[in-house]
Amino acid sequence: MNLSIPKEIVAGEKRVAVVPESVKKFIASGFQVRVEKDAGAAAGFSDEDYKAAGAEIISTAGDLYSQADVLVKVQKPIQHPASGKNELEMLKAGALYVGFFYSLSNADLVKLAATNKVNVLSMDAVPRITRAQRMDALSSQTNLAGYKAVLMAANSLTKIFPLMMTAAGTVQPAKVVIIGAGVAGLQAIATAKRLGAVVEVSDVRPAVKEQVESLGAKYIEPPVQDNLEGQGGYAKEASAEFLRKQQEILGNHIAAADVVITTALVPGKKAPVLVTEEMLVRMRSGSVVVDLAAEQGGNCVWTDPGKTITKNGVTVIGETNVVSHVAFHASQLYSRNVLALMEVVSKEGKIALNLEDEIVKGSLITHEGQIIHEATRAAIGA
């Protein structure tokens, strides 16, 4: 079967879905691999690298899409500038689309995939179970985003992160508050600590306290409420009263912080606003907020998705694709995630979807013109 890798067309996206090291493994497993010209260039992978791995380089997107049995992408499908059609409409009926899809909040895309009889395996829907750890692309990408967020904050801050004792006197370490101790938050903790900052962490799930403290950070105790640990390790959506109490607790910590990094997301929903204007106006001039939830609206009330703004002396970074700034390793890890998933859904270069398999059942959104993913059906009212 023909496995195709297009060039990403979302503005600013530098990643590529499959890197040359994985091309060799796909070919060894029986696939023919076709790669759009310059698909990996922005991530540091040349056409010559792909050719050396055994891939065929395709000059036109229309040719690549129309002949693909499996199309592997990073970003969700959008209108393609070469055809004026959505990428799903450029694929033949029965083709398999593999990539981030976010089906819970993209009803129109789900319906378009079903109408065009494109089977969709959503990388963000891979269940968080032990057997699926190697294919957990959400974790691989947000891990890197947490790392990069700290570096972006350090670069924008007018202070240094570590304690420094000099002949001219002692420089106190920067204080960093991280909201959300998921994969991105934990990596942000580790990176900020390595740079020498004092780190405090807020999370609605008391179960993460041990992890936070094991990395050398202080856990900010949340208000008392029922367990907010959701399915797959995500946080459940908190009540308005809980959020109000949490904001009261957070206020003093944020007011004293040099850097705030927010990472709180609820799958399929707008990101909760956790950093209010009242908190922001109390922050010192020169402080920095990096909002990793910007793509879903942001955890900070001043966040302008896709932009960096300075207001009242506080810089708020609302970058919506932080992980693209480390495109080489992000692509490498994502490619390994895809390869691991394809090992489950294919045999000897042929797609073999076992609808009873827990991984397939969790990540297959549409199949043979039908929306079969239960959570998606419930979310979009299908």
ABEGO torsion letter per residue (X at the ends): XBBBBBBBABBGBABBABBAAAAAAAAAAGBBBBBBBGAAAAAGBBAAAAAAAGBBBBABAAAAAAABABBBBABBBBBBAAAGBBAAAABBBGBBBBEBAGAAABAAAAAAAAAAGBBBBBAAABBBBAAAAAABAAAAAAAAAAAAAAAAAAAABABBABBBBBAAEBBBBBBBBBBEABAAAAAAAAAAAAAGBBBBBBBABAAAAAAAAAAGBBBBBBBBBBBABBBGGBBBBBBAAAAAAAAAAAAAAAAABABBBBABBBBGBBBBBABBAAAAAABBBGBBBBBAAAAAGEABAABBBGBBBBBGGBBBBABABAAAABAAAAAAAAAAAAAAAAAAABBGGBBBBBAABAAAAAABABBGGBBABAAAAAAAGX
